[in-house]
Each structure stands twice: as C-alpha cells, then as structure tokens.
C-alpha cells in the first residue's frame, strides 16, 4: 500500500514539477527572469523528488525503478546547473546531460510498458513516457542562445509536461 501511495504521489509531484519548469522556460510568459529561474529550479527539484519517490528499490531487474532513478539523476544534474555558480558553458553542458539522462530514463520506462498487456493505464503510461523522451530530447537539442533555441526548449518542456501528466493519470488509474 505504501509503495502505491509513494508511486502515485511521486508521479503527480513529477507532473507538477514539469509544468512549473515549463512555465519557467516559456519566453512568452511575462515573468521576471528571476521568477522564471526559480520556477525552473523548483520544478526540477520536484521532478527529481517525484521520480525518486517512485523508485521501489534500486535494482537492474526492476526496469521501471531504474528508469525513474536515471530520470531523478538527470533532474539533479539540471538542479546543479541552476543552483551552483558555474560558467555558462558548464551550465549548458549540465543541462544537456540532465536532459539526456531524463530521456534515457523515460526510454527505459517506455520499453518496460511495451511488454505489458494493453490496457488504458499502459497506453497512458507508454505514450506519457514517449512524450517525455521526445520533450527531453528537444530540450537537449536547444543549446544555443537564440530565439529559435528558446522556442524549441519551451516546446520540449511542454511536451515533457504533457507526458508527465499522462503518466500521473496512468498511476491514478492503476
């Protein structure tokens, strides 16, 4: 019972975190840069915590736990880039690495779902994980400081947020 509660709470915490991060990374939303940075930081912390809550125990046999752990490490990497005083180049590298780790974790979770019997929960979870992989991959590709890169990053964030909400809905259905 506690395992299910942790997984449900963690999935919604991750979903809320991705939405906060997406808001912080959307150029057209009129907020100060400080507020946007704080939303991104809080969102990534919530994502890391949510993913960590979903980990039953670290095991190579339990792919979903492994995928969530890798996603949590990816978010922690992004938190480091946002929180620690590092050069712009190092910040950019940490963001790319964090996004790639999150995409890898989501890919593992997607692969785990593809072997299950087709149910509404499995569909939501599989497509949710796939959207998160796509969103994180777009974020990793948006490394230049240009308007197009900011737009690509925002699109990636919102795709990831949509996927995280879908996986939280899947946990709720379960």
C-alpha positions in Angstrom: 0.0 0.0 0.0 2.8 2.4 0.9 4.5 1.6 -2.4 1.4 2.5 -4.4 1.0 5.7 -2.4 4.6 6.7 -3.0 4.3 6.0 -6.7 1.0 7.9 -7.0 2.3 10.9 -5.0 5.7 10.8 -6.8 4.1 10.7 -10.3 1.9 13.8 -9.5 4.9 15.6 -7.9 6.9 15.0 -11.1 4.0 16.2 -13.3 3.6 19.4 -11.3 7.3 19.9 -11.4 7.4 19.6 -15.2 4.6 22.1 -15.5 6.4 24.6 -13.2 9.7 24.1 -15.2 7.8 24.5 -18.5 6.3 27.8 -17.3 9.8 29.0 -16.2 11.1 28.1 -19.7 8.4 29.7 -21.8 9.7 33.0 -23.2 6.2 34.4 -24.0 5.1 34.3 -20.3 5.6 37.7 -18.8 7.6 37.0 -15.7 10.9 38.3 -14.5 14.0 36.3 -15.3 14.5 35.6 -11.5 10.9 34.2 -11.2 11.4 32.0 -14.3 14.7 30.7 -13.0 13.1 29.9 -9.6 10.2 28.1 -11.3 12.7 26.1 -13.3 14.7 25.2 -10.2 11.7 24.3 -8.1 10.2 22.3 -11.0 13.4 20.3 -11.5 13.7 19.6 -7.7 10.1 18.4 -7.7 10.7 16.2 -10.7 13.8 14.7 -9.1 11.9 14.1 -5.8 8.9 12.7 -7.7 11.0 10.2 -9.7 12.9 9.2 -6.5 9.6 8.5 -4.7 8.6 6.1 -7.5 11.7 4.0 -7.1 10.9 0.9 -5.1 14.4 -0.2 -4.7 17.4 0.2 -6.9 17.6 -2.9 -9.0 18.6 -3.8 -12.5 15.8 -6.3 -12.6 13.1 -3.7 -12.0 13.3 -1.5 -15.1 10.7 1.0 -14.1 12.7 1.7 -10.9 15.9 2.0 -12.9 14.2 4.4 -15.4 12.9 6.6 -12.6 16.2 6.6 -10.8 18.0 7.7 -14.0 15.4 10.4 -14.6 15.9 11.6 -11.0 19.7 11.8 -11.6 19.0 13.8 -14.8 16.9 16.3 -12.9 19.5 16.5 -10.1 22.1 17.3 -12.8 19.9 20.2 -14.1 19.4 21.4 -10.5 23.2 21.6 -10.2 23.3 23.7 -13.3 20.7 26.1 -12.0 21.9 26.3 -8.4 25.7 26.2 -8.4 27.9 29.1 -9.6 29.3 27.6 -12.8 30.3 29.1 -16.1 27.8 29.5 -18.9 29.5 26.7 -20.9 29.4 24.3 -17.9 25.7 25.2 -17.2 24.9 24.4 -20.8 26.7 21.1 -20.6 25.0 20.1 -17.4 21.6 21.0 -18.9 22.3 18.8 -21.9 23.5 15.9 -19.8 20.5 16.2 -17.5 18.0 16.2 -20.4 19.7 13.2 -22.0 19.6 11.3 -18.7 15.9 12.1 -18.3 15.3 10.9 -21.9 17.2 7.7 -21.2 15.2 7.0 -18.1 12.0 7.7 -19.9 13.1 5.4 -22.7 13.6 2.6 -20.2 10.2 3.2 -18.8 8.7 3.2 -22.2 10.4 -0.1 -23.1 9.0 -1.6 -19.8 5.5 -0.6 -20.8 5.7 -2.0 -24.3 5.9 -5.6 -22.9 2.7 -5.4 -20.9 -0.9 -6.3 -21.8 -2.7 -3.4 -23.5 -4.8 -1.5 -21.0 -5.8 2.1 -20.7 -3.2 2.5 -17.9 -0.5 1.0 -20.1 -1.4 3.3 -23.0 -1.3 6.4 -20.9 2.0 5.4 -19.3 3.6 4.3 -22.6 2.6 7.4 -24.5 3.4 9.6 -21.5 6.9 8.2 -21.3 7.4 8.6 -25.0 6.3 12.2 -24.9 8.7 12.8 -22.0 11.5 11.3 -24.1 10.7 13.5 -27.1 10.4 16.6 -24.8 13.7 16.0 -23.1 15.4 15.3 -26.4 14.2 18.6 -27.8 15.4 20.4 -24.7 18.9 18.7 -25.1 19.0 19.9 -28.7 18.1 23.5 -27.8 21.6 24.6 -26.7 22.1 27.8 -28.5 21.2 31.2 -27.0 18.9 32.1 -29.9 15.2 32.8 -30.1 14.6 29.6 -32.1 16.5 27.6 -29.4 14.4 29.2 -26.6 11.2 28.3 -28.6 12.5 24.7 -29.1 13.3 24.5 -25.4 9.8 25.7 -24.4 8.1 23.3 -26.8 10.2 20.4 -25.4 9.3 21.5 -21.8 5.6 21.5 -22.6 5.8 18.1 -24.4 7.6 16.7 -21.4 4.9 18.2 -19.1 2.1 16.6 -21.1 3.8 13.3 -20.9 4.4 13.6 -17.2 0.7 14.4 -16.7 -0.2 11.3 -18.8 2.0 9.0 -16.7 0.5 10.5 -13.5 -3.0 9.8 -14.9 -1.8 6.2 -15.6 -0.7 5.9 -11.9 -4.1 7.2 -10.8 -6.0 4.7 -13.0 -3.9 1.9 -11.5 
